[in-house]
Amino acid sequence: MSENGNENALRTLIVDDEPLAVERMQVICAKLKDLNVVGTASDGSAALRLIEALTPDLVLLDMTMPEIDGLSVARKLAEIYGNDEANSGANSGANASAKAKERPAVIFVTAHDHFAVEAFDLDAVDYVLKPVATDRLERAIERALARRGEREAKGGDWLSELWVPHRSELIRIEVSQVSRIDAERDYVRLHVGVPGEAERTYLLLQTIAGLEKRLDPTEFIRIHRSTILRRDKIRGLRHDGLGVWSVELGGGEAVRIGRTYLSKVKAMAGR
């Protein structure tokens, strides 16, 4: 396995069922100072075993493999390392041990371009198409390093970006640009304010409850079963009578607070 002497390099596991693809990826990785390849796996089952044993920082994961494919591996990692409060205290053995460790970042490497939406819904760092070019992989590694830096700075594994389908492409949206999130059945609508531009909205296939768990609670607060707001967009609270309260936003807009969330919103205001 490669060892480049860079102690801050990402400890990397390569997963691909094609030996030539693994060999080619090892050659490319050897050129990158920010990677140390600590192992390779030829199928999904082996990948999961090695991730548990080696605790890599990064997994370069092939999408299409027999039996357990790349998407299934990523879903299993989300299950094992995720911050699902419903499962806290209920895990034992390997799962409890895994939750004490950092979830490895995932970069999907594939010859197919039609799995991208599913990949980013699983919080993949990037989605690189084969044949892999060194400069393209290098850009993906830069994103993985940036995400690690953001997580360490915040002290938590919170979302820093979202990838949403828009027309015929995927658009990267920084979470810091999202001012409001509204539930629409199995989707959420993101209200995005880009400096110098009018607000835009995008639909993302994600439940509002699932997204809430991945957002930094110091930056976002849920005020209703259908609404999450960015805290710094809240101008004040308004009592409308009969126990009904609303949040006041810029421009005079008011959004009603659900009774279930009222105490948490008042606590934000020190009441």
C-alpha positions in Angstrom: 0.0 0.0 0.0 1.2 3.5 -0.7 2.7 5.7 2.0 3.6 9.3 0.9 4.8 10.7 4.2 2.0 13.3 4.4 0.5 12.7 7.9 -2.6 14.8 6.9 -3.3 12.7 3.8 -6.6 10.9 3.5 -6.3 7.2 4.3 -8.0 5.7 1.3 -9.7 2.4 0.4 -10.2 1.5 -3.2 -13.2 -0.6 -4.0 -13.8 -2.1 -7.5 -14.6 -5.5 -8.9 -12.3 -5.1 -11.9 -8.6 -5.7 -11.2 -7.5 -3.5 -14.0 -9.6 -0.6 -12.6 -8.1 -1.1 -9.2 -4.6 -1.1 -10.6 -5.3 2.1 -12.6 -6.7 3.8 -9.6 -3.7 2.8 -7.5 -1.4 4.4 -10.1 -3.4 7.6 -10.1 -3.5 7.8 -6.3 0.2 7.3 -6.1 0.6 10.7 -7.9 -1.6 12.5 -5.3 0.2 13.8 -2.2 -3.1 14.1 -0.3 -3.9 10.3 -0.5 -2.5 7.2 1.2 -4.0 4.0 -0.1 -4.4 1.6 2.9 -6.3 -1.2 1.1 -8.3 -2.4 -1.8 -11.5 -4.5 -2.0 -13.1 -6.3 -4.9 -16.7 -6.4 -3.7 -19.1 -4.7 -1.4 -18.9 -7.3 1.4 -15.1 -7.1 1.5 -15.4 -3.3 1.4 -17.6 -3.2 4.5 -15.2 -5.5 6.4 -12.2 -3.5 5.5 -13.8 -0.2 6.4 -14.5 -1.6 9.9 -11.0 -2.9 10.2 -9.0 -0.1 8.6 -11.2 2.9 9.4 -10.2 4.8 6.2 -10.9 8.6 5.8 -12.1 8.1 2.2 -13.6 5.3 0.1 -13.2 5.4 -3.7 -16.2 3.3 -4.4 -17.2 1.6 -7.7 -21.0 1.9 -8.3 -21.8 -1.4 -10.1 -20.6 -4.6 -8.5 -22.2 -8.0 -8.1 -24.3 -8.8 -5.0 -23.6 -5.7 -2.9 -23.2 -2.7 -5.2 -21.7 0.7 -4.4 -25.0 2.3 -3.5 -25.8 -0.5 -1.0 -22.4 -0.1 0.6 -23.0 3.7 1.0 -26.4 3.1 2.5 -24.9 0.6 5.0 -22.3 3.2 6.0 -25.0 5.8 6.5 -26.9 3.3 8.7 -23.8 2.3 10.8 -22.2 5.7 11.1 -25.2 8.0 10.8 -26.6 10.2 13.6 -30.0 8.7 13.7 -31.4 9.7 17.2 -34.0 6.9 16.9 -31.2 4.4 17.0 -29.1 6.0 19.7 -28.6 3.7 22.7 -30.0 0.8 20.7 -26.7 -0.2 19.0 -24.3 -2.8 20.2 -21.3 -4.6 19.1 -19.8 -3.5 15.7 -22.5 -0.7 15.2 -21.8 0.9 18.6 -18.1 0.8 18.0 -18.5 2.2 14.5 -20.6 5.1 15.8 -17.7 6.2 18.0 -15.5 6.6 14.8 -15.8 9.0 11.9 -17.8 8.0 8.9 -15.5 7.8 5.9 -16.1 10.1 3.0 -17.3 8.5 -0.2 -16.4 9.3 -3.8 -18.2 7.2 -6.3 -16.2 6.1 -9.3 -18.3 4.7 -12.1 -18.8 4.4 -15.9 -22.5 5.2 -15.5 -23.9 8.8 -15.1 -27.5 8.0 -14.2 -26.9 7.2 -10.5 -25.8 10.7 -9.6 -28.9 11.9 -7.8 -29.0 8.8 -5.6 -25.3 9.1 -4.9 -25.5 12.7 -3.7 -28.7 11.9 -1.7 -26.4 9.5 0.2 -24.1 12.5 1.0 -21.3 11.4 -1.4 -18.5 13.9 -1.7 -18.3 13.6 -5.5 -19.2 11.4 -8.5 -16.4 10.7 -10.9 -16.9 9.1 -14.2 -14.5 6.5 -15.7 -12.0 6.6 -17.3 -10.8 8.6 -14.4 -8.6 11.6 -15.2 -6.0 12.5 -12.6 -7.0 16.2 -12.4 -10.7 15.2 -12.1 -9.9 12.9 -9.1 -7.7 15.6 -7.6 -10.6 18.1 -7.6 -12.8 15.5 -5.9 -10.0 14.9 -3.2 -9.9 18.7 -2.6 -13.6 18.6 -1.9 -13.1 15.7 0.6 -10.4 17.6 2.4 -12.5 20.7 2.5 -15.4 18.8 4.0 -13.1 17.3 6.6 -11.8 20.7 7.5 -15.4 22.1 7.9 -16.4 19.2 10.1 -13.4 19.6 12.4 -14.0 23.4 12.6 -17.6 22.9 13.5 -17.0 20.0 15.8 -19.8 18.0 14.2 -20.6 16.1 11.0 -23.2 18.6 9.7 -24.1 19.2 6.0 -22.1 21.9 4.3 -23.6 21.5 0.8 -26.5 20.0 -1.1 -26.7 18.7 -4.6 -30.1 19.1 -6.3 -31.3 18.1 -9.7 -32.3 21.1 -11.9 -33.3 20.6 -15.5 -30.7 18.3 -16.9 -27.9 18.9 -14.4 -27.0 18.7 -10.7 -26.5 22.0 -8.9 -24.3 22.4 -5.8 -25.9 24.6 -3.2 -24.0 25.7 -0.1 -26.1 25.2 3.0 -25.1 28.6 4.2 -27.1 30.1 1.3 -30.3 28.3 2.3 -32.7 30.6 4.2 -35.8 28.4 4.5 -36.8 24.8 3.9 -40.5 23.8 3.3 -41.8 20.2 3.2 -43.8 19.2 0.1 -44.9 15.6 0.5 -41.7 13.4 0.1 -39.7 16.5 -1.1 -38.3 19.6 0.5 -38.2 23.0 -1.2 -35.0 24.9 -0.6 -35.2 28.7 -0.6 -31.7 29.9 -1.7 -30.5 33.4 -1.6 -27.3 34.0 -3.6 -25.7 37.4 -3.0 -26.5 39.8 -5.8 -29.3 37.6 -7.2 -33.0 37.1 -6.5 -34.0 34.2 -4.3 -34.4 30.8 -6.1 -36.1 27.6 -5.0 -35.2 24.0 -5.7 -36.9 20.7 -5.0 -34.9 17.9 -3.3 -36.1 14.3 -2.8 -35.6 14.2 1.0 -38.0 14.3 4.0 -37.8 17.4 6.2 -37.2 15.2 9.3 -34.3 13.5 7.7 -32.7 16.7 6.5 -33.2 18.4 9.9 -31.0 15.7 11.6 -28.2 16.6 9.2 -28.3 20.4 9.6 -26.3 22.3 12.3 -28.8 23.2 15.0 -26.8 26.3 15.8 -27.6 27.6 12.3 -31.1 26.2 11.6 -34.3 25.7 13.7 -37.5 23.9 12.9 -40.5 26.0 13.7 -43.3 23.9 12.2 -43.7 20.3 11.0 -43.4 21.8 7.5 -40.8 24.6 8.0 -37.1 25.0 8.9 -35.6 28.5 9.1 -32.1 29.8 9.1 -31.7 31.4 12.6 -30.1 34.6 11.3 -33.0 35.3 9.1 -35.4 35.5 12.0 -36.1 39.2 12.9 -38.4 38.5 15.9 -41.3 36.7 17.4 -44.9 37.9 17.4 -47.8 36.8 19.6 -51.0 36.6 17.5 -53.3 35.8 20.5 -54.9 32.6 21.8 -51.5 31.0 22.2 -50.6 31.4 18.6 -47.1 32.7 17.8 -45.3 33.6 14.5 -41.8 34.2 13.4 -41.1 37.5 11.7 -38.8 37.5 8.8 -37.3 40.3 6.7 -39.7 42.3 4.6 -42.5 41.9 7.1 -43.2 38.2 6.3 -44.6 36.1 9.2 -44.5 32.3 9.5 -46.6 30.6 12.0 -44.9 28.5 14.7 -46.3 25.0 15.3 -47.3 24.3 18.9 -44.9 21.4 19.1 -42.0 23.7 18.3 -43.0 26.8 20.3 -41.0 26.1 23.4 -37.8 25.5 21.4 -38.3 28.7 19.5 -39.0 30.7 22.6 -35.9 29.2 24.2 -33.9 30.5 21.3 -35.1 34.0 22.2 -34.3 33.4 25.9 -37.9 33.1 27.0 
